[in-house]
Amino acid sequence: MGTGILGTRATLVADVNLILQVAMLIVLLFAVLQAKRGNLKLHRMLMTTVVIAGAMAIIAIMNPAFFRSLPYALSHRGDPGPRVLWPHVIVGAVAEVMGICTVIASKGEISSEFVRERNLKWPMRITAFLWTVSLVVGIMVYRVRYM
């Protein structure tokens, strides 16, 4: 057994990261609901929080784990771990960069008219989709590595 809290071989840090990512998905879904209800200020605050939390998790947890596993991933490309790791890294990086760009593009002001003028609706949707795909593939990475 691992030292984590989910009953796998994962470390506590890996388990906490997985829980954090699922919590971020819940916040993302709640933020989308707020946008649909017209509460765009709360939507922006929640999405900014998710983007910042994602960046912190990438820097503090995922990057160190990635660089620890990089030699194995490069030398064993056909193994299940590296085959799910690379899509997770690429899609997750694109989603995070798009999230940062979208938050910056909103510049603290957000209204339905502003979103339409800046054409932010589709980048937001694409970012949410890519982030969700990255999370699903990240869960696959967790499963392959620790279960």
DASULLIN-V967940 format. One record per residue. N is the residue number from 0. PSI is psi as a letter, one per 20 degrees, with the letter a starting at -180 (* if undefined). OMEGA is omega as a letter, one per 30 degrees, with the letter a starting at -180 (* if undefined). Layout:
[[N & PSI & OMEGA] [N & PSI & OMEGA]]
//
This chain:
[[0 & q & l] [1 & a & l] [2 & j & a] [3 & a & a] [4 & i & a] [5 & j & l] [6 & k & l] [7 & a & l] [8 & j & a] [9 & q & l] [10 & r & l] [11 & g & a] [12 & g & l] [13 & g & l] [14 & g & l] [15 & h & l] [16 & g & l] [17 & g & l] [18 & g & l] [19 & g & a] [20 & g & l] [21 & h & l] [22 & h & l] [23 & h & l] [24 & g & l] [25 & g & l] [26 & g & l] [27 & g & l] [28 & g & l] [29 & h & l] [30 & g & l] [31 & g & l] [32 & g & l] [33 & h & l] [34 & g & l] [35 & h & l] [36 & i & l] [37 & j & l] [38 & m & a] [39 & h & l] [40 & g & l] [41 & h & l] [42 & g & a] [43 & g & a] [44 & g & l] [45 & g & a] [46 & h & l] [47 & g & l] [48 & g & l] [49 & g & l] [50 & g & l] [51 & g & l] [52 & h & l] [53 & g & l] [54 & g & l] [55 & g & l] [56 & h & l] [57 & g & a] [58 & g & a] [59 & h & a] [60 & g & a] [61 & g & l] [62 & g & l] [63 & g & l] [64 & g & l] [65 & g & a] [66 & h & l] [67 & h & a] [68 & i & a] [69 & g & l] [70 & g & l] [71 & g & a] [72 & h & l] [73 & h & a] [74 & i & a] [75 & l & a] [76 & h & a] [77 & i & l] [78 & q & a] [79 & h & a] [80 & g & l] [81 & h & a] [82 & h & l] [83 & h & a] [84 & g & a] [85 & g & l] [86 & h & l] [87 & g & a] [88 & g & a] [89 & g & a] [90 & g & l] [91 & g & l] [92 & g & l] [93 & g & l] [94 & g & a] [95 & g & l] [96 & g & l] [97 & h & l] [98 & g & l] [99 & g & l] [100 & h & a] [101 & g & l] [102 & g & l] [103 & g & a] [104 & h & a] [105 & h & l] [106 & k & l] [107 & i & l] [108 & p & l] [109 & p & l] [110 & r & a] [111 & g & a] [112 & g & l] [113 & g & l] [114 & g & l] [115 & g & a] [116 & g & a] [117 & i & a] [118 & l & a] [119 & i & a] [120 & g & a] [121 & g & l] [122 & h & l] [123 & g & a] [124 & g & l] [125 & g & l] [126 & g & l] [127 & g & l] [128 & g & a] [129 & h & l] [130 & g & l] [131 & g & l] [132 & g & l] [133 & g & l] [134 & g & l] [135 & g & l] [136 & h & l] [137 & h & l] [138 & h & l] [139 & g & l] [140 & g & l] [141 & g & a] [142 & g & a] [143 & g & a] [144 & h & a] [145 & i & a] [146 & * & *]]
//
